Amino acid sequence: ESALVMFYAPWCKFSQELKPAFAAAALRLYSEQVPGKLAAVDASEEKTLASKWKVNSLPALKFFRRGKFVSDYDKRKNTVEDLVAYLKSPPVAATKTEL
C-alpha cells in the first residue's frame, strides 16, 4: 500500500493553504477507489517522526510504499487534480541495480 504524507504545522501559513486541497484529494481518492492513502502529521507535535524523515521545511510531502520512503513530492503541484494524479500514477522506487 502507498501513502502520501503531509508534514505540516498549525502555525504555518503554507501548510494551512495546502490542507483544503489535501483533504479534498483524500475524499476524491476514496470515492474513486484509488489505491493508496493520504495522511497528515503535525510536525510541531511529532518532532521525532519529522526528524526521522528529514522534514526541513513545511509543508513537506513524502511518498511511501509499504512503509518505505520512495520520494519527496513537489509541493508546488498543490491542486486537488495534481495530488490525485500523483496517487493514480505514483513513482516507482529505484532498485540497487538501477542506481
C-alpha positions in Angstrom: 0.0 0.0 0.0 1.2 3.5 -0.8 0.8 6.7 1.1 1.4 10.4 0.5 2.1 12.0 3.9 1.9 15.7 4.5 4.0 17.0 7.4 2.5 20.4 8.5 2.3 22.7 11.4 -0.8 24.6 12.6 1.0 27.9 12.7 2.5 27.5 9.1 0.6 29.7 6.6 1.7 27.4 3.7 0.5 24.3 5.5 -2.9 25.9 6.1 -3.1 26.8 2.4 -2.4 23.2 1.3 -4.8 21.5 3.8 -8.1 22.1 1.9 -6.7 20.6 -1.4 -5.1 17.7 0.5 -8.4 16.9 2.3 -10.4 17.2 -0.9 -7.9 14.9 -2.7 -8.3 12.3 0.0 -12.1 12.3 -0.4 -11.8 12.1 -4.2 -9.3 9.2 -4.0 -11.7 7.4 -1.6 -14.7 8.0 -3.8 -12.8 6.8 -6.9 -11.5 3.8 -5.0 -7.9 4.7 -5.9 -5.4 2.6 -4.0 -3.3 4.5 -1.5 -3.8 6.9 1.3 -3.2 10.5 2.2 -2.1 11.2 5.7 -1.2 14.3 7.7 1.3 14.6 10.5 1.6 17.7 12.8 5.4 18.1 12.6 5.3 20.5 15.6 3.9 17.7 17.8 5.6 14.7 16.1 9.2 16.1 16.1 10.9 12.7 16.2 8.9 11.5 13.2 9.6 14.7 11.3 13.3 14.4 12.1 13.4 10.8 11.1 12.1 11.7 7.6 14.3 14.8 7.3 11.5 17.3 7.2 13.3 20.6 6.8 10.5 22.9 5.7 6.8 22.9 5.9 4.6 21.7 4.5 6.6 18.7 3.4 5.0 15.9 1.3 6.7 12.5 1.3 5.6 9.4 -0.6 5.9 5.9 1.0 5.2 2.4 -0.4 4.8 -0.5 2.0 6.2 1.7 4.8 9.4 2.7 3.0 10.2 6.1 1.8 10.2 6.4 -2.0 10.4 10.1 -2.8 9.6 13.7 -1.9 6.6 15.2 -3.6 6.9 18.5 -5.5 4.6 20.6 -3.2 4.3 23.3 -6.0 1.9 20.8 -7.6 -0.7 21.5 -4.9 -4.1 21.3 -6.6 -6.6 18.5 -6.0 -6.0 17.3 -9.5 -2.2 17.3 -9.0 -2.5 15.2 -5.8 -5.0 12.7 -7.3 -3.0 12.3 -10.5 0.2 11.6 -8.4 -1.5 8.8 -6.4 -3.0 7.3 -9.6 0.5 7.1 -11.1 3.0 7.1 -8.2 6.7 7.0 -8.7 8.5 3.7 -8.9 11.3 3.1 -6.4 14.7 2.6 -7.9 16.4 -0.7 -7.3 20.1 -1.0 -6.4 20.9 -2.2 -9.9 19.4 1.0 -11.4 21.5 3.2 -9.2 
